[in-house]
Amino acid sequence: MKEKDFFLHKNQYAISNNKEGEVFKRSSSNIALIKYWGKKTNTLQIPLNSSISFSLEKVFTGTKLRYHVKTPPYKKNFSVKFFFFGKKKFIFWKKILVFFYRISSYCSYLRDYHFTIETYNNFPHSSGIASSASFMSSLALCIMEMEKQLVPSLTHSFFLKKASFLARLGSGSACRSVYPGLVVWGNHKSIIGSNNLYAIPYPYKIHSIFQNLIDTILIIDETPKKILSTQGHQLMNTHPYAKERFKCANKNMDCMISILEMGDFQEFGKLIEHEALTLHAMIMTSNPYFLWMKPNTVQIIHMVWDLRIQSKKNVYFTLDAGANIHLLYPMNERLFIGKWIKHDLMFYCKKIIESICF
Ligand code: PMV
């Protein structure tokens, strides 16, 4: 689908079909295996390489959207009230207004309503897990639910594509949170249907070893990020190694396709660790430079590597844009790895959150 397919003009619906309503949607957070880092200049979240992620079943945001139509004379401004765990949050509210502004030409009805948005995460507040992906995805799904009332002929497949398209405009990686399981975003020559505008469910064969993988998130640092991902993406525009990184990410995607089919867990693990360290290498060599890892991040990485040598267990890590670690391992290793985390790793962590990649 093209961008033009997502526009909805005033003559395509009747507000009288949907004067008021309430919708609720839940979206999971996701962890990228091949990372998105860098976007095209002067665009809104158009990635410079393709990415693939797992949605995390037990780490989600729930959003309720209530709306009622404005009474004339209409004010052109957006009318939004926002509550996070029942409390007003000015910073999030501002982000929502920016989001509404960005999507308003695709959802021309937004200025016709008063909105109340209430949201919560099921994971601890300030736990170091980015909630923007799960929140923007859940909000985009709510908006699409509302749009469906206005345009009842809208198909399920279009519903999800447009939800992903809108979520992307809120936060790039949010477009992957619309779907469960393995999700691809960004044009890649070997993945049919992949594109820069919205994410798609991974369309090829996945070996059973990757079903129900466990992701244990080790929270090492709970403080808000010093460098936001928006700034980080921007730094890639002048990064001396950027071109090589984009080539490498796309090559890694090709490797990932065959690994996912063949079920080679060791190769899978090596690839995700390589991707994680490459992401961190990019930020460490940007100008200005940053270091996201904390001493305990490095400590745990070495402990993971040592455990693999000693026990031959299938446990590998990936990292997001921060100090926290995601440990990925198959369900059949759960007992052993779970005990090891409790006995050996807890000392280095603030908290742990176990999720299933579904
Ligand atoms: O969606 P953003 O703009 O917050 O960027 C996310 C970037 C990473 O989380 C580091 C990687 C990814 O693909 O999710």
Boltz pocket constraint, residues with backbone or C-beta under 6 A from the ligand:
constraints:
  - pocket:
      binder: B
      contacts: [[A, 30], [A, 31], [A, 32], [A, 34], [A, 35], [A, 36], [A, 37], [A, 51], [A, 132], [A, 171], [A, 172], [A, 173], [A, 174], [A, 229], [A, 230], [A, 233], [A, 279], [A, 320], [A, 321]]
      max_distance: 6.0
